[in-house]
């Protein structure tokens, strides 16, 4: 058996193989965000103000529910 294949070295190499790409991806994402290529998503509208002109669809009888007055 090779001396370099001890469990400690294998575990260290495993963590390096996982952590190095993660750090690289996070670094690239950070740089792109700082340069302005990645922008924060717009905030969601408050509850009840969706794309219906501000009307809420919650508990509405206009939707034609199957268990109502059918």
GUTIMAR-359319 format. One record per residue: residue number from 0; z, y, x of N, C-alpha, C in turn; residue in one letter. Coordinates in Angstrom, 3 decimals. Example, Ala and Ser with C-alpha at 12.3 -4.5 7.8 and 13.67 -1.06 7.14 Angstrom:
<atoms>
+-----+----------+----------+----------+----------+----------+----------+----------+----------+----------+--------+
! num !      n.z !      n.y !      n.x !     ca.z !     ca.y !     ca.x !      c.z !      c.y !      c.x ! residu !
+-----+----------+----------+----------+----------+----------+----------+----------+----------+----------+--------+
!   0 !    7.800 !   -5.690 !   13.190 !    7.800 !   -4.500 !   12.300 !    7.800 !   -3.300 !   13.200 !      A !
!   1 !    7.080 !   -2.250 !   12.850 !    7.140 !   -1.060 !   13.670 !    7.870 !    0.030 !   12.900 !      S !
+-----+----------+----------+----------+----------+----------+----------+----------+----------+----------+--------+
</atoms>
This chain:
<atoms>
+-----+----------+----------+----------+----------+----------+----------+----------+----------+----------+--------+
! num !      n.z !      n.y !      n.x !     ca.z !     ca.y !     ca.x !      c.z !      c.y !      c.x ! residu !
+-----+----------+----------+----------+----------+----------+----------+----------+----------+----------+--------+
!   0 !    0.000 !   -1.179 !    0.845 !    0.000 !    0.000 !    0.000 !    0.000 !    1.235 !    0.885 !      X !
!   1 !   -0.640 !    2.250 !    0.455 !   -0.750 !    3.492 !    1.206 !    0.530 !    4.303 !    1.063 !      X !
!   2 !    0.919 !    5.015 !    2.105 !    2.134 !    5.817 !    2.047 !    1.985 !    7.006 !    1.105 !      X !
!   3 !    0.767 !    7.506 !    0.920 !    0.581 !    8.687 !    0.082 !    0.542 !    8.364 !   -1.405 !      X !
!   4 !    0.626 !    7.109 !   -1.764 !    0.586 !    6.762 !   -3.189 !    1.981 !    6.499 !   -3.746 !      X !
!   5 !    2.969 !    7.197 !   -3.259 !    4.317 !    7.059 !   -3.803 !    4.367 !    7.715 !   -5.182 !      X !
!   6 !    5.299 !    7.292 !   -6.008 !    5.375 !    7.869 !   -7.362 !    5.587 !    9.386 !   -7.369 !      X !
!   7 !    6.281 !    9.907 !   -6.391 !    6.519 !   11.356 !   -6.340 !    5.206 !   12.097 !   -6.107 !      X !
!   8 !    4.397 !   11.613 !   -5.189 !    3.122 !   12.263 !   -4.899 !    2.179 !   12.131 !   -6.088 !      X !
!   9 !    2.157 !   10.959 !   -6.710 !    1.298 !   10.761 !   -7.879 !    1.724 !   11.699 !   -9.001 !      X !
!  10 !    3.016 !   11.835 !   -9.251 !    3.504 !   12.761 !  -10.278 !    3.172 !   14.203 !   -9.946 !      X !
!  11 !    3.321 !   14.568 !   -8.680 !    2.994 !   15.934 !   -8.262 !    1.509 !   16.230 !   -8.451 !      X !
!  12 !    0.664 !   15.300 !   -8.073 !   -0.769 !   15.486 !   -8.243 !   -1.143 !   15.561 !   -9.725 !      X !
!  13 !   -0.471 !   14.779 !  -10.562 !   -0.727 !   14.833 !  -11.998 !   -0.403 !   16.213 !  -12.550 !      X !
!  14 !    0.767 !   16.748 !  -12.201 !    1.140 !   18.072 !  -12.686 !    0.213 !   19.146 !  -12.144 !      X !
!  15 !   -0.197 !   19.024 !  -10.883 !   -1.134 !   19.998 !  -10.340 !   -2.475 !   19.934 !  -11.054 !      X !
!  16 !   -2.892 !   18.736 !  -11.387 !   -4.168 !   18.584 !  -12.078 !   -4.117 !   19.197 !  -13.470 !      X !
!  17 !   -2.966 !   19.215 !  -14.093 !   -2.830 !   19.816 !  -15.419 !   -2.546 !   21.312 !  -15.351 !      X !
!  18 !   -1.702 !   21.711 !  -14.412 !   -1.265 !   23.104 !  -14.377 !   -2.285 !   24.050 !  -13.760 !      X !
!  19 !   -3.010 !   23.616 !  -12.759 !   -3.967 !   24.516 !  -12.100 !   -5.058 !   24.963 !  -13.076 !      X !
!  20 !   -5.716 !   24.070 !  -13.832 !   -6.712 !   24.565 !  -14.792 !   -6.104 !   25.459 !  -15.877 !      X !
!  21 !   -4.880 !   25.155 !  -16.305 !   -4.228 !   25.977 !  -17.310 !   -3.984 !   27.386 !  -16.778 !      X !
!  22 !   -3.501 !   27.499 !  -15.558 !   -3.251 !   28.807 !  -14.961 !   -4.562 !   29.570 !  -14.769 !      X !
!  23 !   -5.617 !   28.864 !  -14.365 !   -6.910 !   29.518 !  -14.187 !   -7.430 !   30.046 !  -15.524 !      X !
!  24 !   -7.350 !   29.238 !  -16.583 !   -7.835 !   29.679 !  -17.897 !   -7.017 !   30.855 !  -18.425 !      X !
!  25 !   -5.704 !   30.806 !  -18.272 !   -4.879 !   31.920 !  -18.717 !   -5.153 !   33.177 !  -17.904 !      X !
!  26 !   -5.420 !   33.029 !  -16.617 !   -5.749 !   34.172 !  -15.778 !   -7.066 !   34.807 !  -16.179 !      X !
!  27 !   -8.072 !   33.987 !  -16.454 !   -9.365 !   34.521 !  -16.886 !   -9.216 !   35.225 !  -18.232 !      X !
!  28 !   -8.452 !   34.630 !  -19.140 !   -8.230 !   35.242 !  -20.445 !   -7.515 !   36.587 !  -20.297 !      X !
!  29 !   -6.539 !   36.648 !  -19.414 !   -5.806 !   37.890 !  -19.188 !   -6.726 !   38.974 !  -18.635 !      X !
!  30 !   -7.564 !   38.610 !  -17.670 !   -8.475 !   39.586 !  -17.064 !   -9.483 !   40.081 !  -18.101 !      X !
!  31 !  -10.044 !   39.160 !  -18.900 !  -11.008 !   39.565 !  -19.920 !  -10.367 !   40.464 !  -20.973 !      X !
!  32 !   -9.108 !   40.195 !  -21.311 !   -8.413 !   41.044 !  -22.282 !   -8.155 !   42.425 !  -21.696 !      X !
!  33 !   -7.788 !   42.474 !  -20.429 !   -7.536 !   43.768 !  -19.779 !   -8.814 !   44.591 !  -19.652 !      X !
!  34 !   -9.960 !   43.925 !  -19.459 !  -11.232 !   44.627 !  -19.332 !  -11.808 !   45.028 !  -20.689 !      X !
!  35 !  -11.257 !   44.522 !  -21.775 !  -11.695 !   44.894 !  -23.105 !  -12.728 !   43.974 !  -23.707 !      X !
!  36 !  -13.041 !   42.860 !  -23.067 !  -14.016 !   41.928 !  -23.617 !  -13.435 !   41.085 !  -24.747 !      X !
!  37 !  -12.125 !   40.896 !  -24.743 !  -11.440 !   40.161 !  -25.803 !  -10.527 !   41.157 !  -26.498 !      X !
!  38 !  -10.702 !   41.290 !  -27.809 !   -9.884 !   42.224 !  -28.568 !   -8.978 !   41.451 !  -29.512 !      X !
!  39 !   -7.876 !   42.055 !  -29.878 !   -6.944 !   41.445 !  -30.814 !   -7.597 !   41.389 !  -32.186 !      X !
!  40 !   -7.373 !   40.315 !  -32.933 !   -7.954 !   40.241 !  -34.275 !   -7.335 !   41.289 !  -35.190 !      X !
!  41 !   -8.087 !   41.768 !  -36.190 !   -7.517 !   42.764 !  -37.101 !   -6.391 !   42.164 !  -37.914 !      X !
!  42 !   -5.449 !   42.990 !  -38.296 !   -4.308 !   42.497 !  -39.051 !   -4.737 !   42.135 !  -40.463 !      X !
!  43 !   -4.032 !   41.181 !  -41.051 !   -4.336 !   40.747 !  -42.415 !   -3.863 !   41.799 !  -43.402 !      X !
!  44 !   -4.573 !   41.939 !  -44.516 !   -4.107 !   42.893 !  -45.533 !   -2.820 !   42.389 !  -46.173 !      X !
!  45 !   -2.035 !   43.288 !  -46.751 !   -0.799 !   42.860 !  -47.414 !   -1.102 !   41.900 !  -48.558 !      X !
!  46 !   -0.104 !   41.115 !  -48.960 !   -0.277 !   40.159 !  -50.054 !   -0.765 !   40.868 !  -51.303 !      X !
!  47 !   -1.757 !   40.282 !  -51.954 !   -2.260 !   40.838 !  -53.195 !   -3.430 !   41.776 !  -53.000 !      X !
!  48 !   -3.744 !   42.179 !  -51.798 !   -4.860 !   43.089 !  -51.559 !   -5.912 !   42.365 !  -50.750 !      X !
!  49 !   -6.683 !   41.545 !  -51.432 !   -7.742 !   40.807 !  -50.775 !   -9.060 !   41.490 !  -51.071 !      X !
!  50 !  -10.138 !   40.806 !  -50.948 !  -11.448 !   41.432 !  -51.108 !  -11.890 !   41.495 !  -52.563 !      X !
!  51 !  -10.973 !   41.694 !  -53.480 !  -11.283 !   41.819 !  -54.902 !  -11.077 !   43.256 !  -55.360 !      X !
!  52 !  -11.217 !   44.192 !  -54.485 !  -10.975 !   45.570 !  -54.862 !   -9.499 !   45.859 !  -55.044 !      X !
!  53 !   -8.642 !   45.111 !  -54.377 !   -7.208 !   45.323 !  -54.466 !   -6.537 !   44.507 !  -55.550 !      X !
!  54 !   -7.298 !   43.713 !  -56.304 !   -6.704 !   42.912 !  -57.371 !   -6.167 !   41.605 !  -56.797 !      X !
!  55 !   -5.099 !   41.170 !  -57.343 !   -4.494 !   39.907 !  -56.921 !   -4.977 !   38.787 !  -57.818 !      X !
!  56 !   -5.232 !   37.627 !  -57.247 !   -5.663 !   36.469 !  -58.018 !   -4.515 !   35.553 !  -58.390 !      X !
!  57 !   -3.326 !   35.862 !  -57.961 !   -2.213 !   34.972 !  -58.205 !   -1.849 !   34.972 !  -59.688 !      X !
!  58 !   -1.698 !   33.781 !  -60.258 !   -1.317 !   33.585 !  -61.663 !   -2.258 !   34.295 !  -62.623 !      X !
!  59 !   -3.511 !   34.286 !  -62.326 !   -4.493 !   34.933 !  -63.176 !   -5.048 !   33.926 !  -64.177 !      X !
!  60 !   -5.275 !   34.362 !  -65.419 !   -5.860 !   33.500 !  -66.433 !   -7.381 !   33.561 !  -66.412 !      X !
!  61 !   -7.955 !   34.414 !  -65.620 !   -9.400 !   34.579 !  -65.562 !  -10.084 !   33.521 !  -64.706 !      X !
!  62 !   -9.339 !   32.645 !  -64.077 !   -9.926 !   31.685 !  -63.151 !  -10.391 !   30.418 !  -63.841 !      X !
!  63 !  -10.100 !   30.207 !  -65.098 !  -10.532 !   29.009 !  -65.803 !   -9.801 !   27.769 !  -65.325 !      X !
!  64 !   -8.488 !   27.786 !  -65.374 !   -7.714 !   26.646 !  -64.919 !   -7.929 !   25.459 !  -65.830 !      X !
!  65 !   -7.889 !   24.262 !  -65.288 !   -8.165 !   23.047 !  -66.037 !   -7.018 !   22.659 !  -66.956 !      X !
!  66 !   -5.806 !   23.170 !  -66.725 !   -4.657 !   22.736 !  -67.516 !   -4.152 !   23.836 !  -68.443 !      X !
!  67 !   -4.940 !   24.768 !  -68.752 !   -4.507 !   25.869 !  -69.609 !   -4.922 !   25.640 !  -71.061 !      X !
!  68 !   -5.335 !   26.677 !  -71.717 !   -5.775 !   26.618 !  -73.111 !   -7.240 !   26.159 !  -73.143 !      X !
!  69 !   -7.454 !   24.902 !  -72.886 !   -8.831 !   24.408 !  -72.815 !   -9.298 !   23.840 !  -74.122 !      X !
+-----+----------+----------+----------+----------+----------+----------+----------+----------+----------+--------+
</atoms>
